Amino acid sequence: MRLPPLRLIVVALALAVVACGSASSATPVSAETAPPPRPRNAAAIAQSIAGGKVSVLVYADRTRGHPIMPRLAALDLWGPVLAGTGLDPERDLERAFLTAPRADAAHEAVIVLEHNVPPERLQSGIDTLLSRSQPPGTEESGLGVPAVRVTIKGHARVVATVEPNFLVVLPVTRAREARRFIGTGGFPDPIGEEAAIAAAIDPARTLKGPRQAPRVPPTLRSLEATVTLTKDGGALVALDGASESREHAARDAAFLNEEIDRTTSFRIAVVTVRVVDPIGFFAEEDRVKANRRVTPGELDKLFTLLSAVLPR
């Protein structure tokens, strides 16, 4: 492993002192070095625990003051965990991550919340979680981290404080794995201006929803959506998926366009009424892509569709 220059100097000086032994009257040299950065591995740990194939990462600090935040809360991704606790998703969250094996597997999801809440107010929120749980919540011991067991929307969950600024929500059967988050540095910084990233592996299976949700072709191996907010209250959505081949990519794009049209339009007599304008998937090599500006008026309709396919 290659050492940074400063560490090489420190090691060299230390070896020199040892070599001189008692024959040298030199004072041993010491130098303070900054601790290594914590790994940004919270998402990978959560996916490993949950077997996560469907994931959503929100840079909550970028959504403050934008109309998209209350719509995100309405999706019940992490809202039920914070509801009634006095913790405000818009004010108190920095980043939030949810992962599950499938879109319809909320009871198997793992949620990681990076927050800026002072310890006293965080404890008050956890106490509220305990008191409003039905059946009543309990404190969990022997997990290596402070944790409580509560029932949220009919599912027993463990909420663990793994670091001063990280809460992790896990299925009871995975509670002992909460300690894996100790020492985490959270999530990678965004590459561009994105406020949220949603991704699915094997989306034909993992995003399968009710008939009103768009179907995904089985030859599409993965699908990722990146959301960038605009000042007018809308958003830019970029979609990118990997197909099995160039030929499949062209067919997959056509299939997705037909499905979006089917699920976002309806006929009245001889007139077709569209809820939102077409997205416009296209093939590029062996990938399927789309870039779409979503107006403020379309956000509500888009989130209605998302609610049908995201973990719930």
C-alpha positions in Angstrom: 0.0 0.0 0.0 1.4 3.4 -1.0 1.8 5.8 1.9 1.1 9.5 1.6 4.4 11.6 1.6 3.9 12.9 5.1 3.6 9.4 6.5 6.7 8.3 4.6 8.7 11.1 6.3 7.4 10.1 9.7 8.2 6.5 9.2 11.7 7.3 7.9 12.5 9.5 10.9 11.2 6.8 13.3 13.4 4.2 11.7 16.4 6.5 11.9 15.9 7.0 15.7 15.6 3.2 16.3 18.8 2.6 14.3 20.8 5.0 16.3 19.7 3.4 19.6 21.5 4.6 22.7 24.4 6.0 20.7 22.3 8.9 19.7 21.1 11.6 22.0 18.5 12.8 19.6 15.0 13.2 20.8 12.5 10.9 19.1 10.5 12.8 16.5 6.7 12.7 16.7 4.2 14.2 14.3 0.4 14.4 14.5 -1.4 13.2 11.5 -5.1 13.6 10.7 -7.2 10.5 11.2 -8.1 8.8 7.9 -11.4 9.7 6.4 -14.3 7.5 7.3 -15.4 5.2 4.5 -18.5 6.4 2.6 -20.0 2.9 2.7 -23.4 3.3 4.3 -25.3 2.4 1.1 -23.2 -0.7 0.4 -23.7 -1.9 4.0 -27.4 -1.4 3.8 -27.7 -3.2 0.5 -25.7 -6.1 1.8 -28.0 -6.4 4.9 -31.3 -6.1 2.9 -30.2 -7.8 -0.3 -31.2 -4.5 -1.8 -32.0 -4.4 -5.5 -34.2 -1.3 -5.4 -32.6 1.8 -3.8 -33.2 5.5 -3.3 -30.7 8.1 -2.1 -31.9 11.6 -1.4 -29.5 14.5 -0.8 -32.0 16.1 1.6 -29.9 19.2 2.0 -30.6 20.0 -1.6 -34.3 19.6 -1.4 -34.9 22.2 1.4 -37.4 24.8 0.3 -38.3 22.9 -2.9 -41.9 21.5 -3.5 -40.4 18.1 -4.0 -39.7 17.5 -0.3 -43.3 17.2 0.8 -43.9 14.9 -2.2 -41.0 12.7 -1.1 -42.5 12.6 2.4 -45.8 11.5 0.9 -44.2 8.4 -0.6 -43.7 7.0 2.9 -40.1 6.1 2.3 -39.0 7.3 5.8 -41.9 9.5 6.8 -43.5 6.9 9.1 -40.3 6.6 11.1 -40.2 10.4 11.8 -43.9 11.1 11.9 -44.9 12.6 15.3 -41.4 12.5 16.7 -40.7 16.2 16.3 -38.0 15.4 13.8 -38.5 17.4 10.6 -37.3 15.7 7.3 -36.8 19.0 5.6 -34.9 20.7 8.4 -33.2 17.8 10.1 -32.1 15.4 7.4 -28.9 15.7 5.4 -29.1 12.5 3.4 -31.5 9.6 3.4 -31.2 6.2 1.9 -33.6 3.3 1.5 -33.0 -0.1 0.0 -35.1 -3.3 -0.3 -35.1 -6.5 -2.3 -38.1 -5.4 -4.3 -40.4 -2.5 -4.5 -43.2 -4.3 -2.7 -40.9 -5.5 0.2 -41.1 -2.6 2.7 -40.9 -5.0 5.6 -37.4 -6.1 4.4 -36.1 -2.6 3.8 -33.1 -1.0 5.5 -33.2 2.8 5.9 -30.2 5.0 6.8 -30.8 8.6 7.9 -28.0 11.1 8.2 -29.2 14.0 10.3 -28.1 17.1 12.1 -30.2 16.7 15.3 -28.7 17.5 18.7 -28.5 14.4 21.0 -31.2 15.7 23.4 -33.7 16.3 20.7 -32.9 13.0 19.0 -33.5 11.2 22.3 -36.8 13.0 22.7 -37.8 11.8 19.2 -36.8 8.2 20.0 -38.8 8.4 23.2 -41.8 9.5 21.1 -41.3 6.5 18.8 -41.4 4.2 21.8 -44.5 5.7 23.3 -46.6 5.8 20.1 -45.6 2.2 19.0 -48.5 -0.3 19.1 -47.7 -2.6 20.8 -45.5 -0.5 23.1 -41.9 -0.2 22.0 -38.9 -1.6 24.0 -35.3 -0.8 24.3 -33.0 -3.4 22.7 -29.8 -4.5 24.4 -26.8 -6.6 23.2 -26.7 -5.1 19.7 -23.5 -3.1 20.3 -25.3 0.2 19.6 -28.3 2.0 21.3 -31.5 0.7 19.7 -35.2 0.4 20.2 -37.8 -2.0 18.9 -41.0 -0.4 17.6 -43.9 -1.2 15.4 -44.2 1.1 12.3 -47.2 0.7 10.0 -47.8 -2.8 11.2 -44.2 -4.0 10.9 -41.8 -4.5 13.9 -38.6 -2.6 13.3 -35.4 -1.8 15.1 -34.2 1.8 15.1 -30.5 2.1 16.0 -28.3 5.1 16.7 -25.1 3.8 15.2 -23.3 7.1 15.2 -24.2 10.5 16.7 -25.6 11.6 13.3 -26.9 8.4 11.8 -30.1 6.5 12.4 -30.6 3.1 10.9 -34.0 1.3 10.6 -33.8 -2.5 10.1 -36.1 -5.5 10.2 -36.0 -7.2 13.6 -34.4 -10.3 12.1 -31.4 -8.1 10.9 -31.1 -6.1 14.1 -27.7 -7.5 15.1 -26.2 -6.2 11.9 -26.7 -2.6 13.0 -23.2 -2.6 14.4 -21.8 -2.9 10.9 -22.5 0.8 10.4 -20.2 1.8 13.3 -17.5 4.1 11.8 -19.3 4.8 8.6 -18.8 8.1 6.9 -22.2 8.0 5.2 -22.6 8.4 1.5 -20.5 9.6 -1.4 -20.9 13.3 -2.3 -23.0 13.9 -5.4 -21.2 14.1 -8.7 -23.2 16.9 -10.1 -26.3 18.9 -9.1 -28.5 15.9 -8.5 -30.8 15.9 -5.5 -31.9 12.2 -5.7 -30.9 9.0 -7.3 -33.1 5.9 -7.6 -31.8 2.6 -9.0 -33.1 -0.9 -9.6 -31.3 -4.1 -10.6 -33.4 -6.6 -12.6 -36.2 -4.0 -12.8 -38.7 -6.2 -14.6 -38.8 -8.3 -11.4 -37.9 -5.9 -8.6 -40.1 -3.0 -9.8 -43.1 -5.2 -10.7 -46.2 -3.4 -9.4 -49.9 -3.4 -9.9 -51.3 -3.3 -13.5 -51.5 0.5 -13.4 -47.7 0.7 -13.0 -45.5 0.7 -16.1 -44.0 -2.7 -16.9 -40.3 -3.0 -17.6 -38.9 -5.4 -20.2 -37.0 -8.4 -18.9 -34.0 -7.7 -21.1 -33.3 -4.5 -19.2 -30.7 -5.4 -16.6 -30.8 -2.2 -14.6 -32.3 1.2 -14.5 -31.2 4.4 -12.8 -33.0 7.7 -12.4 -31.2 10.9 -11.5 -33.3 13.9 -10.4 -32.0 17.5 -10.5 -34.2 20.2 -9.1 -34.9 23.4 -11.0 -35.6 26.9 -9.5 -39.1 27.0 -10.9 -40.2 24.1 -8.7 -39.8 21.5 -11.4 -37.1 18.9 -12.0 -34.8 17.4 -14.6 -35.0 13.6 -14.7 -32.3 11.6 -16.5 -32.9 7.8 -16.9 -30.3 5.3 -17.9 -30.6 1.6 -18.2 -28.4 -1.3 -19.4 -29.9 -3.7 -21.9 -28.6 -7.1 -22.8 -27.4 -5.9 -26.3 -27.8 -3.1 -28.8 -30.7 -4.9 -30.4 -32.4 -5.3 -27.1 -31.9 -1.7 -26.3 -33.9 -0.5 -29.2 -36.7 -2.9 -28.4 -36.6 -2.0 -24.7 -36.8 1.7 -25.4 -39.9 1.2 -27.6 -41.5 -1.1 -25.0 -41.0 1.5 -22.2 -42.5 4.3 -24.3 -45.5 2.1 -25.0 -45.9 1.3 -21.3 -45.5 4.9 -20.2 -48.2 5.9 -22.7 -50.5 3.1 -21.5 -50.2 4.1 -17.9 -50.3 7.8 -18.2 -53.1 8.3 -20.7 -56.7 7.2 -21.1 -59.4 7.5 -23.8 -62.6 9.5 -23.6 -64.7 8.5 -26.7 -62.2 9.0 -29.6 -60.0 11.4 -27.7 -56.8 10.3 -25.8 -56.1 12.3 -22.7 -52.5 12.3 -21.4 -51.8 12.8 -17.7 -48.1 13.7 -18.5 -46.3 14.3 -21.8 -44.3 11.3 -23.2 -40.9 10.7 -21.6 -39.2 9.7 -24.8 -36.9 6.7 -24.2 -34.2 6.1 -26.8 -31.4 3.6 -27.4 -27.8 4.5 -27.3 -25.5 1.5 -28.0 -26.6 -1.1 -25.5 -28.2 1.4 -23.2 -31.7 2.9 -22.8 -31.9 6.6 -21.9 -34.3 9.4 -21.5 -34.0 13.0 -20.4 -37.1 14.8 -19.3 -37.9 18.2 -17.8 -40.8 17.8 -15.4 -42.9 20.9 -14.8 -44.1 21.8 -11.3 -47.6 20.8 -12.4 -46.4 17.3 -13.5 -44.6 16.5 -10.2 -47.7 15.4 -8.4 -48.7 13.1 -11.2 -45.2 11.7 -11.4 -45.1 11.0 -7.7 -48.4 9.2 -8.0 -46.8 6.8 -10.4 -43.7 6.4 -8.2 -45.9 5.5 -5.2 -47.0 2.5 -7.1 -43.5 1.0 -7.6 -41.3 2.2 -4.8 -40.9 0.3 -1.5 -44.0 0.8 0.7 
